[in-house]
Amino acid sequence: NAVNGIWKTFNQEGIYLVLLYQSHETLDGDSKHSAAFRKLKYLHQRYPHLNVFAMQYGSGISSLATQSQAVRTIMEEYITFPILLSDKDFTNMANGACYLLFEGSKDHIIFTKLDGDPELMIRGMEGFSALSAEPIENVVESGVPWQKEEVVKEPYVGSLRNLLLYHPGGLSIDEDGDRIFISDSNHHRIIISNGDGVILDC
């Protein structure tokens, strides 16, 4: 991942927190979907050394609709961690959407209650040795989980976010043609999608 031109890599020996969900699954509604990603962002902000990512799995993962859903999630939820797509079947392990917490390749803990209190996961993390750093206590948990920087920097050229939009600036809707036009603040990049959010042209 490149954030503001700085490459971030996963700590291979660290603690991992993964949101695992099926590609056709909506996590029992949009509110639970948003809450699940908000909890991941909150814990990642509170514990900066925690390796966080989401994994969307299922047999139809290569379909355009599934990939559009992942892109839509990144843009709607302002995701800064990766969402991995896998065609493997994890239903025998997860039985629905869940959080997976583990350290290295050792013991793992599965949290199936997506809308539960994050303190339960924090207590689960306390047993891992790699989380030796003190948590950041002044984490702001607000309705707007993403804060815009004072000085906007252009992202790294090769990043996915540069391909889409780094900071959206305008939105126009063509109701007759069922198209949505999204542009950045300088109108350098324009994305055209249909009413369902499927990207038609970049």
C-alpha positions as CSV (number, residue, x, y, z in Angstrom):
1,N,0.0,0.0,0.0
2,A,1.2,3.5,-0.7
3,V,-0.1,6.3,1.5
4,N,1.1,9.8,0.7
5,G,4.0,8.3,-1.3
6,I,5.2,6.1,1.5
7,W,5.1,2.4,1.0
8,K,3.7,0.5,4.0
9,T,4.3,-3.2,4.4
10,F,2.8,-5.8,6.7
11,N,4.7,-6.9,9.8
12,Q,5.1,-10.6,9.1
13,E,5.5,-11.4,12.8
14,G,2.8,-9.1,13.9
15,I,-0.9,-9.5,14.8
16,Y,-3.4,-9.7,12.0
17,L,-7.1,-8.7,12.2
18,V,-9.0,-9.8,9.1
19,L,-12.7,-9.1,8.2
20,L,-13.7,-12.3,6.2
21,Y,-16.9,-12.2,4.2
22,Q,-18.4,-13.8,1.1
23,S,-18.6,-11.9,-2.2
24,H,-22.4,-12.2,-2.6
25,E,-22.9,-11.5,1.1
26,T,-24.0,-8.0,2.2
27,L,-23.1,-8.6,5.8
28,D,-26.8,-8.6,6.7
29,G,-27.4,-5.1,5.5
30,D,-25.5,-1.9,4.7
31,S,-25.5,-0.8,8.4
32,K,-23.7,-3.9,9.5
33,H,-21.4,-3.7,6.6
34,S,-20.4,-0.1,7.5
35,A,-20.2,-0.9,11.2
36,A,-17.8,-3.9,10.4
37,F,-15.5,-1.6,8.4
38,R,-15.7,1.2,11.0
39,K,-14.6,-1.2,13.7
40,L,-11.6,-2.3,11.7
41,K,-10.6,1.3,11.0
42,Y,-11.1,2.2,14.7
43,L,-8.9,-0.7,15.9
44,H,-6.2,0.0,13.3
45,Q,-6.1,3.7,14.4
46,R,-5.9,2.7,18.1
47,Y,-3.3,0.0,17.5
48,P,-1.0,1.3,14.6
49,H,1.1,-1.9,14.7
50,L,-2.0,-4.1,14.1
51,N,-2.1,-5.5,10.5
52,V,-5.6,-5.0,9.2
53,F,-7.2,-6.1,6.0
54,A,-10.5,-7.5,4.6
55,M,-10.9,-10.6,2.6
56,Q,-13.8,-11.1,0.2
57,Y,-14.2,-14.7,-0.9
58,G,-16.4,-16.8,-3.1
59,S,-16.7,-18.7,-6.4
60,G,-17.9,-15.6,-8.3
61,I,-15.0,-13.4,-7.2
62,S,-13.8,-12.8,-10.8
63,S,-17.1,-11.3,-11.9
64,L,-17.2,-7.6,-12.7
65,A,-20.1,-7.1,-10.2
66,T,-18.0,-8.5,-7.4
67,Q,-15.0,-6.4,-8.2
68,S,-17.3,-3.3,-8.6
69,Q,-18.6,-4.1,-5.1
70,A,-15.1,-4.1,-3.7
71,V,-14.3,-0.8,-5.4
72,R,-17.5,0.8,-4.2
73,T,-16.7,-0.3,-0.6
74,I,-13.3,1.2,-0.8
75,M,-14.7,4.5,-2.0
76,E,-17.8,4.7,0.3
77,E,-16.0,3.6,3.5
78,Y,-12.7,5.5,2.7
79,I,-10.7,2.2,3.2
80,T,-6.9,2.6,3.5
81,F,-6.2,-1.0,4.1
82,P,-6.3,-3.7,1.4
83,I,-9.4,-5.8,0.5
84,L,-8.2,-9.1,-0.9
85,L,-10.3,-11.1,-3.3
86,S,-10.1,-14.9,-3.1
87,D,-11.9,-17.7,-5.0
88,K,-11.3,-20.1,-2.1
89,D,-14.2,-21.3,0.0
90,F,-13.9,-20.4,3.7
91,T,-17.5,-21.3,4.7
92,N,-16.4,-24.4,6.6
93,M,-14.2,-22.2,8.8
94,A,-16.2,-19.0,9.1
95,N,-19.9,-19.9,8.5
96,G,-20.7,-16.4,7.5
97,A,-19.0,-13.0,7.9
98,C,-16.6,-12.8,10.8
99,Y,-13.4,-11.3,12.2
100,L,-10.3,-13.4,12.3
101,L,-7.6,-12.5,14.8
102,F,-4.2,-14.2,14.9
103,E,-0.5,-13.7,15.5
104,G,1.9,-15.0,12.8
105,S,0.7,-18.5,11.9
106,K,-0.2,-19.4,15.5
107,D,-3.5,-19.7,17.2
108,H,-6.4,-17.8,15.8
109,I,-9.6,-16.4,17.3
110,I,-12.8,-16.0,15.4
111,F,-15.3,-13.3,16.3
112,T,-18.7,-13.9,14.6
113,K,-20.5,-11.0,16.2
114,L,-19.8,-8.1,13.7
115,D,-21.8,-5.5,15.6
116,G,-20.4,-6.3,19.1
117,D,-18.3,-4.1,21.3
118,P,-14.7,-3.7,20.0
119,E,-13.5,-4.1,23.6
120,L,-14.0,-7.9,23.2
121,M,-11.5,-7.9,20.4
122,I,-9.1,-5.7,22.4
123,R,-9.2,-8.2,25.3
124,G,-8.4,-10.9,22.7
125,M,-5.4,-9.0,21.4
126,E,-3.9,-8.5,24.9
127,G,-2.8,-12.1,25.0
128,F,-0.6,-11.6,21.9
129,S,3.1,-10.7,22.5
130,A,3.5,-8.6,19.4
131,L,1.1,-5.9,20.7
132,S,3.6,-4.6,23.2
133,A,3.2,-1.0,22.3
134,E,0.7,1.0,24.3
135,P,-2.6,1.7,22.5
136,I,-3.3,5.3,21.3
137,E,-5.9,6.5,23.8
138,N,-7.0,9.7,22.0
139,V,-8.6,8.0,19.0
140,V,-11.5,9.9,17.7
141,E,-14.5,7.7,17.0
142,S,-16.8,9.8,15.0
143,G,-19.4,9.4,12.3
144,V,-16.8,10.6,9.8
145,P,-14.0,8.1,10.1
146,W,-11.8,9.7,7.5
147,Q,-10.2,13.2,8.0
148,K,-8.9,15.2,5.0
149,E,-5.4,16.5,5.3
150,E,-4.7,20.3,5.3
151,V,-2.4,20.0,2.3
152,V,-3.5,17.6,-0.3
153,K,-0.7,15.6,-1.8
154,E,-1.0,13.7,-5.1
155,P,-0.8,9.9,-4.3
156,Y,1.8,7.5,-5.6
157,V,1.4,7.1,-9.4
158,G,0.9,3.3,-9.3
159,S,-1.7,3.1,-6.6
160,L,-5.3,1.9,-7.1
161,R,-6.6,5.1,-5.4
162,N,-4.8,7.2,-8.0
163,L,-6.6,5.2,-10.7
164,L,-9.9,5.9,-9.1
165,L,-10.0,9.1,-7.1
166,Y,-7.9,10.4,-4.3
167,H,-10.1,13.3,-3.2
168,P,-13.4,13.5,-5.0
169,G,-14.4,17.0,-5.9
170,G,-17.6,16.8,-8.0
171,L,-20.5,14.6,-8.6
172,S,-23.0,15.0,-11.6
173,I,-25.9,12.8,-12.3
174,D,-27.5,12.1,-15.7
175,E,-30.9,10.7,-14.7
176,D,-32.0,10.1,-18.3
177,G,-28.9,8.2,-19.3
178,D,-28.6,6.5,-15.8
179,R,-25.0,7.7,-15.4
180,I,-23.0,9.2,-12.6
181,F,-20.0,11.4,-13.3
182,I,-17.4,11.7,-10.5
183,S,-14.4,14.0,-10.8
184,D,-11.5,15.0,-8.6
185,S,-11.2,18.6,-7.4
186,N,-9.2,19.7,-10.5
187,H,-11.2,17.6,-13.0
188,H,-8.1,15.7,-14.0
189,R,-9.7,12.3,-13.5
190,I,-13.4,11.6,-14.3
191,I,-15.1,8.3,-13.6
192,I,-18.4,7.4,-15.3
193,S,-20.6,4.7,-13.7
194,N,-24.2,3.6,-14.0
195,G,-26.8,4.0,-11.4
196,D,-25.8,0.7,-9.7
197,G,-22.2,1.9,-9.2
198,V,-20.7,-0.3,-12.0
199,I,-17.8,1.7,-13.5
200,L,-18.4,2.2,-17.2
201,D,-15.3,4.4,-18.1
202,C,-12.3,6.0,-16.3
